[in-house]
Structure formats: C-alpha cells, structure tokens
Amino acid sequence: MAPLAAFGGATWRCCGRLLKRPFSQAARRGERPGGEELSRLLLDDLAPTQRSAGGLELLFGLSPCLLALRASRRRVARLLLQAGRSGLQGERAELLRAAEARDIPVVRPRRQKLDVLCRYQVHQGVCMEVSPLWPRPWAEAGEAGPGDNPQQLWLVLEGLQDPRNLGAILRSAHFLGVDKVITSQRNSCPLTPVVSKASAGAMEVMDVFSTDDLAGFLQAKAQQGWLVAGTVGCLGPEISPSSEMPVTSCLEFLWDRPTLLVLGNEGSGLSPEVRASCQLLLTILPGRQLPRGLESLNVSVAAGILLHSICSQRKGVPAEGERKQLLQDPQEPSASSAGPRVAQHPGRSSGSEKERQDGG
C-alpha cells in the first residue's frame, strides 16, 4: 500500500502511475523542500543505527528494554536509568531488579546525557546497550501445512524501508495474532532500536524471518495450498477491473484457508514479480470521493485495517451480538446462526458483508 505522499524527488507513485511533480525554486537552488525541520525529521527517521566497537546498539524506551530483558534474546552490556528519579516504581523497578538479578551493570546518567546518546529520541529515562537483533532465515521457521490449522495468517513485507512503519506494523501484527512475519532481504529496513520503540517492544518478542527470494517463497506456499493475497491501494493501469487478477475489498474477503498477506514498499507497492505470485489483491475502499493524491493510506495504517478485517473472522472471536450476550449473561453460551459460506473465488465471499452476517 502506498503512503499519502513521498518527499524528495521529481515524481511520486499514485494508483500505479508515476506523476510528474515540478521542482520548486528552493529545490532548484539545491535546498531540501520543507527546510531544516524536514531535514531533521528525515535524519531522525532514517539515519543508520550507531553501534559501538563491540557491535552493540542503544535500545531506548521503557517497554522495549523491559521486554528485551524478559525475552533474553539479546546480550545486554549495560542498563542506563535516568538519574534524579526518586524511588523507582512499577516497570522501572522491575527493570532494575531484572538487571541486578542477571548481574547487568546499571549506570545512572542525567537526562541530558541520555538525550545525546539517543539522538534526542523519546527514551523515557531508560536505555540499554545491547547486541542487535536480526531476522532469522526462513529455513529456521519450520514447515506448517495448510491442514495443520485452516486459519493461519502470515504477514509478508516486501521492501518496507521506514523503521516507524515497520514498528507500527509489527505492533499491530502481534496484537491481532499474526502467526509469522516474513520480510524480503533486499531493500528492507533492519530491526533497529527505532523499529523496536515504534512497535512498543513487540519486536523483542516476535520471530521475524527473511528470505532472499520472496517471489519463489510465495509460489512455493501457493503450491502447498496457501492463499497468497497481495494488496493494492487503488486500481491503476496495470491492474484494471478486467484484469485476470481479482481485486476485492478487505470487507468482502472470506478467510477460509491459510493465508499469506503481502504488503509492498511505501512508495511503489508490490514489485511486478511479487504481484504476479499473488492469487488475488485486497484493497481498502474509501468512505468518500477522494481528490487526486489522497487515494491511499500509509502502509502501517493500511496494515492495521487489513489485519483486523481478516483476524476478526478468527474462530473463537465472538461476533458483536455474541459479545453483548456474553456480557449480559456470561454463563449462558451463545450459538451463532450464521453457517459457513462457500467462496466463489479463493478468498472472495459469495455475498456482501451484510449478507454474510445475516446468514444469507
């Protein structure tokens, strides 16, 4: 899914088309559009992670540091707790106890020092010097056949480059119950401390895998009986309504077999090779007529909407009416009147969302 706009360049992609954007006078003079503030934002978002001579990086934020200690997947050299906080309580006290139990050195620098070390990121007075996390090779994930669980959902990310987008997606995926996350090795954001902070620490407890042949991986899973569902912001010239590649609203998608949900790069979406490996494309329909340039969503926002629309169909999650009945009388089990539906096309429902909820 493409974001609302892309800065820094003469063109941007909208609905699959490259549109010309005239350079401003400032750009022609060699100045970055948006001025110094935008330059700082871009550096803050996308600057490479600083590592010490020992290959350590600085993890920052209360939740990432606490979850990293609980998960015990990183080597921790030091815990840095902001000085001047009288009587550490709650999670900060738990963090200190966990560090002391593992004989991790604890340092109490002042806030100004932490600000400089974290490059003025929001650290909440907590940092740790840790070994980096890397995506695991896909071969280590183990094979899972479609018959093991018909409602498996794996999230596949191709060429995602913004660390905050990746972190937000990991947080949503963990919250909503995605089984596995697979990334492409090429042109993908690494698992940096910025990603961990944006994920509220979810990155510390999730297994993220990677592959150097994403199209081949998708084709292999399709041969095993998995549904490969790509994503598209809106219908472009390369994906016309008459195309053999079916496009359906995420609200009409019927999750009746193991599925791989594939999201693409922030600016260009899915590559032609990966799109050709998909069996259908999911889209999010807008609620109003939109002007040119606002036809798509940020990729992390789109990921949350798509994942929720799929995961809300998971068996064991009560529907709205059932939830109300359970709240009124939790002892009395409720029976759903809606029976299973047969999809006309893999991943496409045979009726509208309202029809599916009404059982006909």
C-alpha positions as CSV (number, residue, x, y, z in Angstrom):
1,M,0.0,0.0,0.0
2,A,1.4,3.4,-0.9
3,P,1.5,6.3,1.6
4,L,-0.2,9.6,1.1
5,A,2.8,11.3,-0.5
6,A,6.5,10.8,-0.9
7,F,9.0,13.6,-0.3
8,G,12.3,14.3,-2.1
9,G,12.0,13.6,-5.9
10,A,10.6,14.7,-9.1
11,T,7.8,12.1,-9.3
12,W,5.7,10.1,-7.0
13,R,3.5,7.0,-7.5
14,C,-0.2,7.2,-7.3
15,C,-2.5,4.3,-8.2
16,G,0.3,2.7,-10.1
17,R,1.1,5.7,-12.2
18,L,4.2,7.9,-12.0
19,L,3.1,11.5,-12.0
20,K,5.4,14.4,-12.7
21,R,5.9,16.9,-9.9
22,P,7.6,20.2,-10.8
23,F,10.6,21.2,-8.7
24,S,10.1,24.2,-6.5
25,Q,12.5,27.2,-6.8
26,A,14.1,26.1,-3.5
27,A,14.8,22.6,-4.9
28,R,16.3,24.1,-8.0
29,R,18.7,26.1,-5.7
30,G,19.8,22.8,-4.1
31,E,17.7,23.3,-0.9
32,R,15.7,20.5,0.5
33,P,11.9,21.1,0.2
34,G,10.5,21.7,3.7
35,G,13.6,23.4,5.1
36,E,15.8,22.4,8.0
37,E,12.9,20.9,10.0
38,L,12.1,18.3,7.4
39,S,15.8,17.5,7.1
40,R,16.0,16.8,10.8
41,L,12.8,14.7,10.6
42,L,14.3,12.6,7.8
43,L,17.6,12.1,9.6
44,D,15.7,11.2,12.8
45,D,13.6,8.6,11.0
46,L,16.1,7.1,8.6
47,A,19.6,7.6,10.0
48,P,21.7,4.4,10.3
49,T,21.9,2.9,13.8
50,Q,25.0,3.8,15.6
51,R,26.9,0.8,17.0
52,S,29.9,0.6,19.4
53,A,33.2,-1.0,18.6
54,G,31.8,-4.2,20.1
55,G,28.8,-4.2,17.8
56,L,26.4,-3.1,20.4
57,E,23.5,-0.7,19.8
58,L,21.5,1.5,22.2
59,L,17.9,0.3,22.8
60,F,15.7,3.0,24.3
61,G,12.3,3.2,25.8
62,L,10.7,1.5,28.8
63,S,8.7,-1.2,27.0
64,P,11.5,-2.2,24.5
65,C,14.1,-2.5,27.3
66,L,11.8,-4.4,29.7
67,L,10.6,-6.8,27.0
68,A,14.1,-7.4,25.8
69,L,15.2,-8.4,29.3
70,R,12.2,-10.7,29.6
71,A,12.8,-12.3,26.2
72,S,16.6,-12.8,26.9
73,R,17.3,-12.8,23.2
74,R,19.9,-10.0,23.3
75,R,23.2,-9.7,25.1
76,V,22.9,-6.8,27.5
77,A,26.1,-4.9,28.4
78,R,24.6,-2.1,30.5
79,L,21.3,-0.6,31.7
80,L,21.1,3.2,31.8
81,L,18.5,4.6,34.1
82,Q,18.0,8.4,34.3
83,A,19.4,9.9,37.4
84,G,17.2,12.0,39.7
85,R,14.1,9.8,39.6
86,S,13.4,9.3,43.3
87,G,12.0,5.9,44.2
88,L,11.8,3.8,41.1
89,Q,8.4,2.2,40.9
90,G,6.4,-0.1,38.7
91,E,8.1,-1.3,35.5
92,R,11.2,0.8,36.1
93,A,11.7,-1.0,39.5
94,E,11.0,-4.3,37.7
95,L,13.6,-3.4,35.1
96,L,16.2,-2.6,37.8
97,R,15.5,-5.9,39.7
98,A,15.8,-7.9,36.5
99,A,19.1,-6.3,35.6
100,E,20.5,-6.8,39.1
101,A,19.4,-10.5,39.1
102,R,21.4,-11.0,35.9
103,D,24.4,-9.0,37.1
104,I,24.0,-6.4,34.4
105,P,25.8,-3.2,35.3
106,V,23.5,-0.2,36.0
107,V,24.5,3.4,35.2
108,R,22.6,6.5,36.3
109,P,23.3,9.3,33.8
110,R,21.5,12.6,33.8
111,R,18.8,13.2,31.2
112,Q,20.9,15.5,29.1
113,K,23.4,12.6,28.6
114,L,20.7,10.2,27.7
115,D,19.2,12.7,25.2
116,V,22.6,12.9,23.4
117,L,23.1,9.1,23.5
118,C,19.7,8.5,22.0
119,R,20.0,11.3,19.5
120,Y,17.0,13.1,21.2
121,Q,14.6,10.2,20.7
122,V,11.9,9.7,23.3
123,H,13.7,7.4,25.7
124,Q,11.5,7.7,28.9
125,G,14.7,7.7,31.0
126,V,15.6,4.1,30.1
127,C,18.3,2.8,27.7
128,M,20.3,-0.4,27.3
129,E,23.4,-1.3,25.4
130,V,22.5,-4.5,23.7
131,S,23.5,-6.8,20.8
132,P,21.4,-6.3,17.7
133,L,18.5,-8.5,16.6
134,W,18.5,-9.9,13.0
135,P,15.7,-11.5,11.1
136,R,16.1,-15.3,11.2
137,P,16.5,-17.3,7.9
138,W,13.2,-18.6,6.7
139,A,14.6,-22.2,6.8
140,E,14.5,-21.9,10.7
141,A,10.8,-21.2,10.8
142,G,9.8,-24.8,10.2
143,E,7.1,-26.0,7.8
144,A,3.4,-25.6,8.6
145,G,1.0,-27.3,6.2
146,P,-2.5,-25.9,5.4
147,G,-4.1,-28.8,7.1
148,D,-2.5,-28.0,10.5
149,N,-4.7,-25.0,11.0
150,P,-7.1,-23.6,8.4
151,Q,-6.9,-20.1,9.9
152,Q,-3.2,-19.4,9.8
153,L,-2.2,-15.9,8.8
154,W,1.4,-14.9,7.9
155,L,2.3,-11.4,7.1
156,V,4.8,-10.8,4.3
157,L,6.6,-7.4,3.8
158,E,8.4,-6.5,0.6
159,G,10.9,-3.7,0.7
160,L,9.5,-1.8,3.7
161,Q,12.0,0.9,4.5
162,D,10.7,3.3,7.1
163,P,11.5,2.0,10.6
164,R,8.5,3.6,12.2
165,N,6.2,2.0,9.6
166,L,7.8,-1.4,10.3
167,G,7.5,-1.0,14.0
168,A,3.8,0.0,13.9
169,I,3.1,-3.0,11.6
170,L,4.8,-5.4,14.0
171,R,2.8,-4.0,16.9
172,S,-0.5,-4.5,15.1
173,A,0.6,-8.0,13.9
174,H,1.5,-9.1,17.4
175,F,-1.7,-7.6,18.9
176,L,-4.0,-9.2,16.3
177,G,-2.5,-12.6,16.4
178,V,-0.5,-12.9,13.2
179,D,1.4,-16.3,13.2
180,K,4.6,-15.3,11.4
181,V,6.2,-12.2,9.8
182,I,8.4,-12.6,6.8
183,T,10.4,-9.8,5.2
184,S,12.4,-9.5,2.0
185,Q,16.2,-9.3,2.5
186,R,16.7,-6.7,-0.2
187,N,15.7,-3.1,0.4
188,S,14.1,-3.8,3.8
189,C,14.6,-1.9,7.0
190,P,16.7,-3.8,9.6
191,L,15.4,-4.5,13.1
192,T,16.8,-1.3,14.7
193,P,16.0,0.3,18.1
194,V,13.8,2.8,16.3
195,V,11.7,-0.2,15.0
196,S,11.5,-1.6,18.5
197,K,10.4,1.7,20.0
198,A,7.7,2.1,17.3
199,S,6.5,-1.4,18.0
200,A,6.2,-0.7,21.8
201,G,8.7,-3.6,22.2
202,A,6.7,-6.1,20.2
203,M,9.8,-6.6,18.0
204,E,11.6,-8.0,21.1
205,V,9.2,-11.0,21.5
206,M,8.3,-11.7,17.9
207,D,10.1,-14.0,15.5
208,V,10.8,-12.1,12.2
209,F,12.0,-14.2,9.3
210,S,13.5,-13.2,6.0
211,T,14.1,-14.6,2.5
212,D,16.2,-13.6,-0.4
213,D,13.7,-15.0,-2.9
214,L,10.3,-13.6,-1.9
215,A,8.5,-14.5,-5.2
216,G,9.8,-18.1,-5.1
217,F,8.7,-18.4,-1.4
218,L,5.2,-17.2,-2.3
219,Q,4.9,-19.6,-5.3
220,A,6.1,-22.5,-3.1
221,K,3.5,-21.7,-0.4
222,A,0.8,-21.4,-3.1
223,Q,1.6,-24.9,-4.4
224,Q,1.2,-26.2,-0.8
225,G,-2.4,-24.9,-0.7
226,W,-1.9,-21.5,0.8
227,L,-3.8,-18.4,-0.4
228,V,-1.4,-15.6,-1.4
229,A,-3.2,-12.3,-1.1
230,G,-1.5,-9.2,-2.2
231,T,-2.6,-5.6,-1.5
232,V,-3.2,-2.6,-3.7
233,G,-4.2,1.0,-2.9
234,C,-6.4,1.6,-5.9
235,L,-6.9,0.3,-9.4
236,G,-4.1,1.5,-11.6
237,P,-3.5,1.0,-15.3
238,E,-1.5,-2.2,-14.7
239,I,-4.4,-3.6,-12.6
240,S,-7.6,-2.8,-14.5
241,P,-11.1,-4.1,-13.4
242,S,-11.0,-6.5,-16.4
243,S,-7.6,-8.0,-15.3
244,E,-7.4,-11.7,-14.6
245,M,-6.0,-10.8,-11.1
246,P,-9.2,-10.5,-9.0
247,V,-9.4,-7.4,-6.7
248,T,-11.7,-7.5,-3.7
249,S,-12.5,-5.3,-0.7
250,C,-11.0,-6.5,2.6
251,L,-14.5,-6.4,4.0
252,E,-15.6,-9.0,1.4
253,F,-12.7,-11.3,2.0
254,L,-13.5,-14.7,3.3
255,W,-10.7,-16.3,5.4
256,D,-11.4,-19.9,4.9
257,R,-7.9,-21.3,4.4
258,P,-4.3,-20.4,5.5
259,T,-3.3,-17.1,4.0
260,L,-0.2,-15.0,3.3
261,L,-1.0,-11.3,3.3
262,V,1.6,-9.4,1.3
263,L,2.3,-5.7,1.6
264,G,4.7,-3.7,-0.5
265,N,7.1,-0.8,-0.4
266,E,5.8,2.6,0.9
267,G,6.2,4.3,-2.4
268,S,6.0,1.7,-5.2
269,G,3.9,-1.0,-3.6
270,L,4.4,-4.6,-4.7
271,S,7.0,-5.4,-7.3
272,P,5.8,-6.9,-10.6
273,E,7.4,-10.3,-9.7
274,V,5.7,-10.5,-6.3
275,R,2.4,-9.2,-7.6
276,A,2.4,-11.9,-10.3
277,S,2.9,-14.5,-7.5
278,C,-0.4,-13.4,-5.8
279,Q,-3.7,-15.1,-6.4
280,L,-5.8,-12.1,-5.6
281,L,-5.4,-8.5,-4.4
282,L,-7.1,-6.9,-1.4
283,T,-7.9,-3.3,-1.2
284,I,-9.5,-0.8,1.3
285,L,-12.4,1.1,-0.2
286,P,-12.6,4.8,0.9
287,G,-15.7,6.2,2.6
288,R,-16.0,9.2,0.2
289,Q,-14.9,10.5,-3.1
290,L,-11.2,11.5,-2.7
291,P,-9.2,14.1,-4.5
292,R,-6.1,13.1,-6.5
293,G,-3.2,12.5,-4.2
294,L,-5.3,11.2,-1.3
295,E,-6.4,7.8,-2.8
296,S,-4.2,5.7,-0.5
297,L,-3.2,5.2,3.1
298,N,0.1,5.0,5.0
299,V,1.3,1.4,4.8
300,S,1.2,0.9,8.6
301,V,-2.4,2.2,8.8
302,A,-3.4,0.0,5.9
303,A,-1.8,-3.0,7.5
304,G,-3.8,-2.5,10.7
305,I,-7.1,-2.2,8.8
306,L,-6.4,-5.3,6.6
307,L,-5.2,-7.4,9.5
308,H,-8.2,-6.5,11.7
309,S,-10.6,-7.3,8.8
310,I,-9.1,-10.7,8.5
311,C,-8.4,-11.6,12.1
312,S,-11.9,-10.6,13.2
313,Q,-13.0,-13.8,11.3
314,R,-10.9,-16.0,13.5
315,K,-12.8,-18.8,15.1
316,G,-13.3,-18.3,18.8
317,V,-13.6,-14.5,18.5
318,P,-17.3,-13.7,19.2
319,A,-19.3,-11.5,16.9
320,E,-20.8,-8.2,18.1
321,G,-24.1,-9.7,19.0
322,E,-22.5,-12.6,20.8
323,R,-20.2,-10.3,22.7
324,K,-23.2,-8.4,24.0
325,Q,-25.0,-11.6,25.0
326,L,-21.8,-12.8,26.8
327,L,-21.6,-9.5,28.7
328,Q,-25.2,-9.8,29.8
329,D,-25.1,-13.5,30.7
330,P,-21.5,-14.9,30.7
331,Q,-22.7,-18.3,31.9
332,E,-25.0,-18.9,29.0
333,P,-23.2,-19.9,25.8
334,S,-24.5,-18.3,22.6
335,A,-24.9,-20.1,19.3
336,S,-24.2,-18.4,16.1
337,S,-26.9,-18.7,13.5
338,A,-24.5,-18.0,10.6
339,G,-23.3,-21.0,8.8
340,P,-20.2,-21.4,6.7
341,R,-20.1,-19.8,3.3
342,V,-18.6,-21.2,0.1
343,A,-16.3,-18.7,-1.7
344,Q,-16.9,-18.2,-5.4
345,H,-13.2,-17.4,-5.8
346,P,-10.3,-18.2,-3.4
347,G,-10.5,-15.5,-0.8
348,R,-13.7,-13.9,-2.2
349,S,-17.1,-14.2,-0.5
350,S,-20.2,-15.2,-2.3
351,G,-22.2,-12.3,-1.0
352,S,-21.9,-9.0,0.7
353,E,-20.7,-8.4,4.2
354,K,-24.2,-7.8,5.4
355,E,-25.4,-11.0,3.7
356,R,-22.7,-13.0,5.4
357,Q,-23.6,-11.5,8.8
358,D,-27.3,-12.3,8.2
359,G,-26.5,-15.8,7.1
360,G,-27.8,-15.4,3.6
